[in-house]
Amino acid sequence: MLCDDSATVRAALMRILAADPGIRVVARAADGRDALAQLGTLPAADKPQVVLLDLEMPVMDGMTVLPRLLAADPALVVIVASALSQRGARATMQALAAGAKDYIPKPSATQGGVRDPHFQADLLAKVKGWARMGRAPTRAPATRTPAVPLARVPLAGGRPRAIAIGCSTGGPQALATLVGRLTQPPPVPILVVQHMPAGFTTLLAEHLHRLGRLPCHEATDGVALRPGELYLAPGDRHLVVQEGAGGLTAHLNQDAPENFCRPAVDPMLRSLVKAVSGRLVVAILTGMGQDGLAGCRVAAAAGATILAQDEASSVVWGMPGAVARAGLAAALLPVEDIAARLQASVGSVAA
């Protein structure tokens, strides 16, 4: 179901989605009240698995209708469409906290609008991935991770000094699950790259911090990295790490995008491997593309331990799948189990 007050936007999204043979648009609504009414009258065969929901609409806006849609159909997957602005970012995080599974930022006219190919690829991946995740037990067979070679866990000369996490499509929910499963702050800093626009990462860090498991920040240039705290790369900035007299410090730059991304996982991993001499645990979570693969090759060669999210729990098994198929992962795990494995890897006291 498409729910947007702009007929032009609905038509454009319809063309993108209808071009994919794996997607069928069953309803189009102009506001939240219209969406609720249609959800209640559609025949069973046409009940939507996914609602693409605009947040800013007249009559009934997205935040108002979101809990009502989920109350009417708890299995429904809602993906919110948000403006690329601080206001849009804050509304997006509120929607994720209220039960939306994911978000899609609307590109501006200067970025090509909905005709932007990156926007279209992201939209299709999220709709199809979350549809599979949302109702796999009743509508489709569970996805099985193909057999891949597992890496031997090498020794890099001591207990790990840092945890690095990379993710993209489906990452905000995966990060929330992982952080929520940490039983105590680990004795090393956690560095995270999540592909997100500027402004959105600030609110994601606040969202993760409110889970209460450990302090979470958007990284700032020159900040000393403290054990037991999480540092998220800001949108449109690469996050790299250096070793100094006082320990590990974060640094930000606007070097060229890598894998079409800034921030990207690869530059973070390359810098960390050098800073900690390979004493590193890496987790590659759900995401489209293969950002992190090159960095994981460098990390594995230096003795780091690499974990990859399994396909069944990934919205898109692109990034973790690339690492797994390359034989770099010591384990393939559901996101729910990665936190325990990370904590087991770093021990209970600082290295």
N, C-alpha and C positions, 0 to 999 in steps of 0.2 A: 504494500500500500504506500502510495506517495501522498504526503500531507504537506502542502505548501500553499500560501495564499496567492502566489504569483502564477497565473496561468502559463506565462512564458517559461518560467522555471520548471513547472510540472511537465510541460511538453518537451523541454530539452532533456530532462531526466528520463522521461518515458522513452525517448529515442535511444538514449545510451543503454538503458536496461533491456529494452525490447530487442536490441541487436544481439544480445547474448542468448543462445538457445537454452541455457540452463536456468533462465529467469523468466517468470511470467508475472506481469503487473496485473493484479486483480481488482484494484480500486485506486481512484484518485480523489483526494479530498482537499477542500479549500481552506479548512480551519479545523481546530480540534473537535468542535461539536459535530461537524460533518463526518470526521473520521470515526467518532464514537458511534454515530447513527449507522454508518455503513458497516462497521464491524459487527453490529448487532443483527444486521439483516442479510449479510452474505451467506450463501449456502455453505455447507460444511466443506465441500470440495474446493471452494474459493476462499477459505479462511487464510489470511496472510500469515506467513511465518515471520516476516520482517516488515516493520513500518519505518520508512524514512521520514523523519519528523522535523519540520522547521520549528525553530523555537520562537521566532517573532512573527505572530499572526494576529489579526483582529478576531473578534467574537470570542474565541477561546485559544489562548496561546499554547505553545508546546509544553511549558512547565506545568500548566494547569491540567492539561489532558493526559500527560505522561502517567501519573499514578492511576488514573481512571482506565486507561488502556490496559495497564498491567493487571488491574483488578478484574477487568472483563475477561482477560486471557493471560494467566500468569506465565504461560510458555512463550508468549510473544517476545520477539527480539526487537528492541527499539534502537535505531541509530539516529542520533540527532544531527541535524545540519546547522552549523553555526557560522556566524560572521567572523572574519579574521580581524578581531579587535579585542581589547582587554575586556570589554563588556561581554562579547561573545565567548571568550575563554572562560570567564567566571560562570556564565550561564551553563556552559558545557560541563564544567566540573560539578555544578549543582545537579545537572541531569544525570551524570554518571553516579553520583551519590544516591540519587532517587530511583535508580534501577535501570537506566539506559545502559546498553552494553558497550556502545562505542559512539564515535562522533565522526563527522566528515566536514572539514572546513570548506566553506564556499570560496573558491578563488575569485579575486577581484577581476574587473574588466581588463585591467592592465596585464593580468596574468593569463588572459584568454578565456576567463569565465569557465563555464562548465565544458567548454570545448578543449580545455587543457588536457593533454593526454595523460599526465600524471594523476590528475583528479579523476579521470574516467577509470584508470586502472585501479586506483585506490577504492573507488566506489564499488566497482564490480567485485573486487576481492573481499571487501567487508560484507557486502550483501550475501555473497555465496558462502563465505566462510562462516558467518554467524548463523545463517540458515542451517548449515550442516551441524554446527555446534548446538543450536537451540533445541532441535527436535530429533537428533540422531537416533535416540532409543526407539522412537515410534515411527519415524518416517523414512529412515535410511539406515543401512547397516553401519556399525561403528567403523570409523576409519582406522586401519591398522598400519602402524609404522612398518615399512619394509625392512627386511633384514639388512643391516649395515655392519661393517667391521667396527668394533670398538677399540679405541686406543688403549694401550697400556698406560697406567698412571705413572709417569716418571717422577723422579725426585729432583727438585731444583735447589737442593742445598739447605733445606730448612722449612719451617712452617710458613705458609703463605703470609704475605704482608698486605695484601689487598684483595678485594673481590671486585670484579668487573662484570657488568650486565649490559647486554645490548638487545634492543627490541624495536619493533615498528608496529605494523598492523595488529591490533588486538593487544598491544603492549600495556596501555594504562590499566586494563583489568587484570592482566597477568602480573604486573608489578604490585597492584593492590593485594592480590592473592598471596604473592610471595612475601611481601612485607608483613601481611597479617599473620602468616604462619611462622615468622621468626619468634622463637620463644624468649630470646633475650638479645640485646644488641651484640653483634659479633665484636671480637677484639681487634678488628682491622677496619679501615674505611671501606665504604662501598661506593663505587663510581658507576653511574648509569648514563647510557645514551639511549634516549627514546626519540625516534623521528617525530618531531612536533614543531609547529611554527613558533616564532617568538611570541612571548606573552602566555601561551598555553603552558609552557614548561613551569613558569612561576606558579600557576594555579595547581598544576599536577603535583609539584613538590609540597605545596600546602595540603593538598588532598591526602597524600601519603603520610605526611606528618601527623594529620589528625587521626590516623589509625592507631597512634599511640605506642607503636612498638619500638621506634627509634627516631631520633631527630633527623629530619629530611630537609634539605636545602636545595635551592637552585645555586649551582656553583658560581663563585665570583673569582675574578682574576687575582691570583696571588694568595688565595686563602690556604692556610695550613690545614691539611686533611687530618681529622681527628678519628681515632678508633671508635667504632660503634655508631658512626654517623653516615648518612647517605647523601651523596652529592650528585645532582642531576644536571646534565649538560644543558645550558640555555638554548632555546631555539635560535638558529642562524649563527651559532658559534661552535667551533670544534672545542672539545675539552681534552687537554693533554696534561700529563703529570710529569713533574720533575723532582729529583731527589736533591735536597740541599742540606746545609749544616743542621737545620732544625727539623729535618724529616721531609715528608712528601708534601708538595704544594701543587695546587691546581692552577692551570693557565688557560686562557681562552684566546682564540684567534679566529680570523675570518679568511683563512686559507681557502683555496678552491674547494668546492664540494667534492666529495668522493662517493662513488656509487650513487651519484645524483643527490646526495644528502649533505646537509650541514645543520646540525652536528652529524657526524658519522662515527660508527663504531671502530673502524680500522685505525684511524689516527690515535684514538684513546688507547687501544690495545698496544700499538707499537711503542708509544711513550711509556706505558706502564711496564712493559717487558724490560725496557732499558732501565727504568727507575728502580725496579725491585729485583733485577737480575733473574727474572723468570719465576719468582716466588709469588704466584698469582693463581687465583681460581676464577675461571670465566664461565658465565652462564649466558647462552644465546637463546633468547625466548622468541615467541611468535613474531613473524614479520615477513613482509614481501621482499623479494630480491635476495641478494647474497652479501649485504654489508656485514662485515665481521669475519668473513671467510679468510681473507688475506691476513688479517690481524691474528686470527686463531692459528694460522700456519706458523707465523712468527712466534706466537706464544707457546705452541706445542713444541717447537724446536728448542725453545729455551727451558723447557721443563715444566710449563704450567699445566694445570689440570683443567680440562674443558668439559662442561656439561651442556647438553642440548635438550630443549623441551621436545617431548615426543609429539608425533603428528596428531594423535587423538585429542590432545588438549590444546593444540595450536589453532588459532583462527586461520592462519596461513603458514604452512610449513615450508616457507622459502628460506629464510635466514638459518633457522636451526637445521633444516633439511640439508642445506648445502654443506654445513659443517659436519653433519652426520655422515653424508655420503662420501665425504673426503676422508673418512676414517680418523677424524680428529677428536671425536667425543669419547670421553671415558665412560659416559653413561647417557642414556636417553630416558628422561623422566617426565611424568606429568608435572605441570607447574606446581601442583599442591605439594609435591615431594622434594622440589628443588631446594627450598629453604632449609630443610633438615640436612640435606646433603652438603649444602654450603657451610652450615654451622659445624658439621662433623669434620669438614676439611680444614677449617681454620682453628679448631680447638677452643679451649675455654680461657686461655690467657694469651696476652699479647706476645708476639714473637720477638 
